[in-house]
Amino acid sequence: MNINCLKNAERALLPLKCLYLGYGYGEYKLSKFEEYGVYADNLDFLTSQKLVSFTSPNGKLLALRPDVTISIVKNAHLMAKPLEKLFYNENVYRVSKDTNEIKEINQIGIEQLGAIDIYSKAEIVELALKSLNILSPDYMLELSHVGFIDAFFDSFGVMNKKLKAELSKLLYAKNTHDLERLKDKYQISQEDCERFKTLVGISGRADRELKNLKELANDQKTKAAISEIESILSEISCGANRVQLDFSVKCAQNYYNGLVLSGYISGVPRAVLSGGQYDRLIEKFSKGAGAMGFAIYLGELENLIEGLKTSPDALILYGDDIKGLFFAADKLRESGARVLCAKTMPEGEKFEKVFKYENGSLTEVTND
């Protein structure tokens, strides 16, 4: 079979699974349902805080799974290895903010749970790059670091929780215009305002932007975050020129605590890959453990501007004589065509070519 007949997401699945298996990741299977309390107790870590719930026949309150990671890390304390490497291909179910309808979202992703070190982080970045390359030769991976952002804001002369939240919004929106309003309201120094503007302006190839980032480091925590980014970039073996630094990548700061990844491919307007280090979540289930991973949103691949045509190219109309029809249709398929055999012209469909099968041979007819 010609795999080009498959949808983009379907064609991507096999090479992605082979990639993760090749790095020693085991496939993890999940139930579509979890006990309602697993998610209700962790709403701060969910993208959508509306849960689809129902009562099981035995009286338990269950929820359709809105997140894969929470379902995996709740069992982290049961895992026998110091570091578990897993991949999954699962659906999640979320309530749309716009339509209030339930959306089914197909994801494939990887997770590392346990003793995360610098190699672990570099491996995840490398797998993110290789995954994006499987999806499209025209890709980009953006890196941010929540640890750096938190320490950077804490280094300001005046800081509180509300100001940090407002500065985060300006950073994610690349908005320096409204900084003047906050400067007067919270008495931020001119020096800190200039440092903030420099951070907003960091956006480009990581190897070139590291110099600008280092100029903003003035304490142990910011320097440690930069050192981590630098070490990871020095270790990855492919795609380093496709990595960009951009601290305006919007992320849940209460969820992530370190490196944050966001991956893009040409033709898709939104990120197709996102992830990062989320020690704060796994700490709730397994004390002292670390965690990092990413997910690829396979549904976004069907939004490619140059999407694949999946309808048939050719139609073969046949009568009562079908002897040799299979052979004739397969000859057309060998050329890469998608061939439909039917007794009558399907209503409302268009075909590049239409054939009539009679007396053991095909004759092309007018496609009206």
Secondary structure by P-SEA (a helix, b strand, c coil): cccccccccccaaaaaaaaaaaabbbbbbbbcccccccccccccccccccccccccccbbbbbccccaaaaaaccccccccccccccccbbbbbbbccccbbbbbbbccccccccccaaaaaaaaaaaaaaaaaacccbbbbbbbaaaaaaaaaacccccaaaaaaaaaaaaaccccaaaaaaaaacccaaaaaaaaaaaacccccccaaaaaaaacccaaaaaaaaaaaaaaaccccccccbbbbccccccccccccbbbbbbbcccccccccccccaaaaaacccccccccccccaaaaaaccccccccccbbbbbcccccaaaaaaaaaaaacccccccccccccccccbbbbbccccccccccc
